[in-house]
Amino acid sequence: MKRIAVVEDEVYMREELCDMLQKDGYLVEAITEFEDAARLLAALRPDLVILDLNLPEISGFQICQELKNKTAIPVLVLTSRDQVKDELQAFQLGADEYLTKPCRKDRLLARVSNILKRYEGRTNLIEGPDFLLD
């Protein structure tokens, strides 16, 4: 069973996402500590991260960059930020998909499925001697 980590600060949105994904057959981990989210996500080694950009304490852009610098875990950005410059920045930092809220359930589930198919059989952690030490 594929595991998805949801990084979302809005409680209602996080609960809706987790419930929807669980009903679709995924194991879901809700991330609510954002300052050290990249390290936590690397340790969890989910098959996919759904990441909001507007988070307290740290930007989702920074989490995406830190995660992609150290792992090959796919990232689907799900955000209310609908400016092209934000989408381009997310892609430059390594995001695999970018959807804006509100988003239709079937569209989100299709993107999740598509990303998981693309990453099927790949190792999501880039091995490095100093990753856990920095």
C-alpha positions in Angstrom: 0.0 0.0 0.0 1.4 3.4 -1.0 2.0 5.9 1.8 1.4 9.6 1.3 2.5 12.4 3.6 0.2 15.5 3.8 1.9 18.8 4.8 -1.0 21.2 5.4 -1.5 23.7 8.3 -5.3 24.2 7.8 -6.9 21.6 10.0 -10.1 21.2 7.9 -8.2 20.9 4.7 -5.7 18.5 6.2 -8.4 16.3 7.5 -10.3 16.3 4.2 -7.2 15.4 2.3 -6.3 12.6 4.7 -9.8 11.2 4.7 -10.1 11.3 0.9 -6.7 9.6 0.4 -7.5 6.9 2.9 -10.8 6.2 1.3 -8.9 5.8 -2.0 -6.7 3.1 -0.4 -3.6 5.0 0.6 -1.8 5.1 4.0 -1.7 8.7 5.1 0.7 10.5 7.4 -0.3 14.1 8.4 2.6 16.4 9.1 1.9 19.1 11.6 5.4 20.1 12.6 6.7 22.3 9.8 10.1 23.7 10.9 11.8 20.3 10.6 9.4 18.9 8.0 12.0 18.0 5.3 14.0 15.9 7.8 10.8 14.3 9.1 9.7 13.5 5.6 13.0 12.0 4.6 12.9 9.8 7.7 9.3 8.7 6.9 10.2 7.9 3.3 6.6 8.2 2.0 5.9 7.4 -1.7 4.5 10.9 -2.2 4.3 14.3 -0.4 1.4 16.6 -0.8 2.7 20.0 0.2 1.1 23.4 0.9 3.2 26.4 0.3 1.7 28.8 2.8 2.8 27.3 6.1 3.6 28.9 9.5 7.3 29.1 10.6 8.7 28.0 7.2 7.7 28.3 3.5 6.6 25.3 1.6 9.1 26.4 -1.1 11.9 25.8 1.5 10.6 22.4 2.5 10.4 21.4 -1.2 13.9 22.6 -1.8 15.4 20.8 1.3 13.5 17.6 0.5 14.4 17.5 -3.1 18.1 18.3 -2.4 18.3 15.2 -0.2 15.7 12.8 -1.5 14.0 11.7 -4.7 10.6 11.6 -3.0 8.0 13.1 -5.3 6.2 16.3 -4.3 2.8 17.4 -5.4 2.2 21.1 -4.4 -1.4 21.8 -3.5 -1.8 25.5 -2.7 -4.0 28.5 -2.9 -1.2 30.4 -4.6 -2.3 30.7 -8.2 0.4 33.0 -9.7 2.5 31.6 -12.5 5.7 32.8 -10.8 4.9 30.6 -7.8 4.2 27.6 -10.0 7.5 28.1 -11.9 9.4 28.5 -8.6 7.9 25.3 -7.3 9.0 23.4 -10.4 12.5 25.0 -10.3 12.8 23.6 -6.8 11.9 20.1 -7.9 8.1 19.8 -7.5 6.6 17.1 -9.7 3.1 18.6 -9.9 1.3 21.8 -9.0 -2.4 22.2 -8.3 -4.3 25.2 -6.9 -7.0 25.1 -4.3 -9.8 24.6 -4.5 -9.2 21.4 -6.5 -11.6 18.8 -7.7 -11.2 15.5 -5.8 -11.0 13.4 -9.1 -8.3 15.7 -10.5 -6.2 15.5 -7.3 -6.5 11.7 -7.2 -5.6 11.4 -10.8 -2.5 13.4 -10.3 -1.6 11.4 -7.2 -2.0 8.2 -9.2 0.0 9.5 -12.1 3.0 10.6 -10.0 3.0 7.2 -8.1 3.0 5.4 -11.4 6.0 7.5 -12.7 8.0 6.7 -9.5 7.0 3.0 -9.3 10.1 0.9 -8.5 12.4 3.9 -7.8 14.2 4.4 -4.5 13.0 7.6 -2.9 16.0 8.3 -0.7 19.2 9.6 -2.2 22.0 8.0 -0.2 24.5 10.3 1.3 26.8 9.9 4.2 26.1 13.3 5.8 22.3 13.5 5.3 21.3 12.5 8.8 24.2 14.5 10.3 23.6 18.0 9.0 
